[in-house]
Amino acid sequence: MKPLAGRRKRGVLLALASLAAALMASSIASADVFRPAYLELRELGGESYEVLLRVPAQGDDARLSIDVRFPDGTVDVEPRRGQFLADSHTQRWRIERPGGLVGTSIEIVGRAAGVTDVLARVERLDGTSQVESLPPGRAVFVVEPPLGIGRTAVTYLVLGVQHILGGIDHLLFVLSLLLIVRGFKRIAVTITAFTLAHSITLAAATLGFVHVPGPPVEAAIALSIVFVAAEVVRGLRGAPGLTARAPWLVAFTFGLLHGFGFAGALAQVGLPQKAIPIALFTFNVGVEVGQLLFVTAVVAVVALSARLPTRLPRWSAWVPPYAIGTIAMFWVAERVAAF
């Protein structure tokens, strides 16, 4: 029989997993919430800019209500060209403003501006970039003059943290691993293997060495969650699977797959041409920081809750893997249908 503290830790972890699964179900239609609107301003010279606005689509002929408000004096010098492509609507046009946009405020407006994130990017003539992550309700930023490499590093670090903490599917995969792996050393080795693997494919895909289509990757990521959830069930039935025997191998294998997913998110933002290595490195570090925060929070809550006289019925152990597996299978079907 397991010690009481061990049963309590397991019970609390299972409760956390059930709670997480319930919260994920509320967002079941969008597994990875890091699907922001995207604004790009590309300096053409003098006082002229090319504008690209990409907004998440809602069906084949509707999109979120989002637009851009430029400072006074800005005029469109060519009509907007819009089209629906995949799961977004893209508009392109050109603007001019006496004196340019440096030092002015750009605001994202519309009914959806208060409920969705916006990524804004300014490409300067000198090859440097400004990237801003605008949360709902505060979708405004100031166009800045060229800054040092430090600002680029901080910006991409924050983007990495935001992506992993907003990536529900990635967190569910890690949570499923924590339901199987026991002991600090084994958890550390497993998470390190996952980190190493997705760092490899993130760099390879971002730098153009490997090209993998996004929709199949997203469907396969959902399948990886189904696999690990099934492994949890195997363990509960007294027949531990591959994940229990060699968790580092499973984490590394599927980590390669998840790295392509991270690369897809980074592709939405783009990389500054004169600071690609530092931007790629700090984005990856941000992903690891966010992942470590998640794992630490789960482990810490479990450890602290071991002192509480909490016991769950035996059937509760089956709730997390079935809830996680059901949600993941919905994502598989949804993502395959979107091919």
Phi, psi and omega in degrees: 000140181288149174300154181302318180300320179296319179294322180294316179301316181294320180296317180294319179298319178295322178296319178298318180295319179296317178298315180299317181297321178295320178293322179295326182298330178293340179245029190299333182284348180220092187297320181247106187284356178279069179228068188278169166288158186223128177240129177233131175244119182246115182292128182257348182125141180066246184240019187249142180221144170265134184247135172233126177236116179245124186236136177305136180274158174234086186089195185272344185220023179219152180217168176297148181277092181220138177215177183245136175248112180269163180294162179304143180096351180278133180230147173280128181255000171205152183292156179285139177245116184240150176202149173273132180217120183058241184251029181213165174243128185244135174237142176228139174198177182235140181233162173221149176211129177303126181087354179079191185252351182301129180089356180259164181261136175247130184239138174266125185235171180120165183299327183273355183296337181269001184232358181224149177289156176226132172258127179242138183222132177242120178260118182269164180297331183279004178092353178274164184227157170236125180239131181232135174255113187254113180286162178303137178089346179226045186275066177214144179211162179254130177288121187256157173290169180307133181246172181284178183291335180299318180295321177298316181299314181296318181300312182285332174298313179296319178299321178297315178298315181297321183293312184292322180286339176264353181272090186300320182294319179296318180292323178296324177297312179297318180298321178297321176298320181293338176287341183256314188280134180238145177094139184301315184297314181293323177296316181298316180295318181296312181293324177296319178296318178297316180297312181301316183295310183286341174291322180296308184286330175299313180293316183297317181287320182294323181275359174088010179284333181228136179238116180232128180298140186296309184303314177298324178297314181297321177294320180292325176298317177298320178297326178297325177292319178300317181300311183291324176298320177295326177294326175297317179297318178302318179296321179293334178275002178085015179231072183307138182265198183299322183297322179290326182279320183221070184298328180297325181292315179295316180297319181292315182299309181283338175298324176302320180292315181295332178299324176294326176295318177297321180296324178296321178293318180294328179296331178295327182274320184086168181239140177293128188300330182262007180213038182300311182300314183291323179293316179296316181296313184288329174297316179295318177299319178299320177299316181293321178298314179297318179297317179296321177299318180295310181298315180298319180297315180296311182296320181294316179296319178298315181295316180292326183281351180296340180279348183275145179281064184251125176227136180252151176296156185300325183294340182296337180296336182274345185295308184302309183296323180288323177294313180296316181296322180295314179299315182296322179293326174299316179297320179302309181297317181298317184285325175294320179296337182271002180303000000 
